[in-house]
Amino acid sequence: MSMDDKDIAYFAGFFDGEGSCGLYYQNGRKYPPRLEARITNTYVPVLEELKTCFGGNVYCRKKTPLRHKPVYAWAIVNKEGVRKFLNTIYPYLREKKDKVGFYLGL
């Protein structure tokens, strides 16, 4: 899928509202922390689109009560993929721009 500025701005807004990034340990601090980016939402098509454009995985977060919609997450954990995603959306970010800039070393 090719992305234009509208797509990138949309992904940035989605990340600003529903996403997070940070350094996370795997296996209880057995390994060095790694930079991860993720977006959690109930609307799977956008998460699948992010997977198509940037890689990563989409998975069901947890079981929810019957009256609630299932919650899904898109997560990207490989170093190059995370940096590509964050660098791509960075110019369009508002709320998380400082945090993303910190992790990108800007």
C-alpha positions as CSV (number, residue, x, y, z in Angstrom):
1,M,0.0,0.0,0.0
2,S,1.3,3.4,-0.9
3,M,0.8,6.2,1.6
4,D,0.2,9.8,1.0
5,D,0.4,12.7,3.5
6,K,-3.3,12.2,4.5
7,D,-2.6,8.6,5.4
8,I,0.5,9.5,7.4
9,A,-1.4,12.3,9.2
10,Y,-4.2,9.9,10.0
11,F,-1.8,7.3,11.5
12,A,-0.1,10.1,13.5
13,G,-3.4,11.2,14.9
14,F,-4.4,7.7,15.7
15,F,-1.1,7.1,17.5
16,D,-1.4,10.4,19.3
17,G,-4.8,9.4,20.7
18,E,-4.5,5.6,21.1
19,G,-0.8,4.7,20.9
20,S,2.2,4.5,23.1
21,C,5.9,4.0,22.7
22,G,8.7,3.3,25.1
23,L,11.5,1.1,26.2
24,Y,10.2,-2.3,27.4
25,Y,12.0,-5.2,29.0
26,Q,11.4,-8.7,27.8
27,N,11.6,-11.7,30.0
28,G,11.9,-9.8,33.2
29,R,15.0,-7.7,32.6
30,K,16.9,-10.7,31.3
31,Y,17.7,-8.8,28.1
32,P,18.3,-5.1,27.5
33,P,15.1,-3.0,26.9
34,R,13.9,-2.6,23.4
35,L,12.0,0.3,21.8
36,E,8.4,-0.6,21.0
37,A,5.4,1.2,19.5
38,R,1.8,0.0,19.8
39,I,-1.7,1.2,19.2
40,T,-4.7,-0.4,21.0
41,N,-8.2,0.0,19.7
42,T,-11.4,-1.9,18.9
43,Y,-11.3,-1.0,15.1
44,V,-9.2,-3.8,13.5
45,P,-9.0,-2.5,9.9
46,V,-6.8,0.4,10.8
47,L,-4.5,-1.8,12.8
48,E,-4.3,-4.2,9.9
49,E,-3.4,-1.3,7.6
50,L,-0.6,-0.3,10.0
51,K,0.7,-3.9,9.8
52,T,0.6,-3.8,6.0
53,C,2.5,-0.4,5.9
54,F,5.0,-0.9,8.7
55,G,5.1,-4.5,9.8
56,G,4.5,-5.7,13.3
57,N,1.6,-7.8,14.5
58,V,-2.1,-7.4,15.4
59,Y,-3.5,-9.4,18.3
60,C,-6.4,-9.6,20.6
61,R,-5.4,-7.9,23.9
62,K,-7.5,-9.7,26.4
63,K,-10.9,-11.2,27.0
64,T,-13.6,-8.7,27.5
65,P,-17.0,-8.9,29.1
66,L,-19.8,-9.9,26.7
67,R,-21.2,-6.3,26.6
68,H,-17.8,-4.9,25.5
69,K,-16.1,-5.0,22.1
70,P,-12.9,-7.0,21.9
71,V,-9.8,-4.9,22.2
72,Y,-7.0,-5.4,19.7
73,A,-3.5,-4.0,19.5
74,W,-0.9,-3.5,16.7
75,A,2.6,-3.7,18.0
76,I,5.9,-3.3,16.3
77,V,9.1,-4.3,18.1
78,N,11.9,-4.6,15.7
79,K,14.3,-1.7,15.9
80,E,14.3,-0.7,12.2
81,G,10.5,-1.0,12.0
82,V,9.8,1.1,15.1
83,R,12.2,3.8,14.0
84,K,10.7,3.9,10.4
85,F,7.2,4.2,11.8
86,L,8.0,6.9,14.4
87,N,10.1,8.9,11.9
88,T,7.3,8.7,9.4
89,I,4.6,10.0,11.7
90,Y,6.8,12.4,13.7
91,P,6.2,15.6,11.7
92,Y,2.4,15.2,12.2
93,L,2.4,14.4,15.9
94,R,1.1,16.8,18.5
95,E,0.5,15.2,21.9
96,K,3.4,12.7,21.8
97,K,5.8,14.6,19.7
98,D,8.3,15.4,22.6
99,K,8.2,11.7,23.8
100,V,8.8,10.3,20.3
101,G,11.5,12.9,19.6
102,F,13.2,11.8,22.8
103,Y,13.2,8.1,21.7
104,L,14.4,9.0,18.2
105,G,17.2,11.1,19.6
106,L,15.9,14.4,18.1
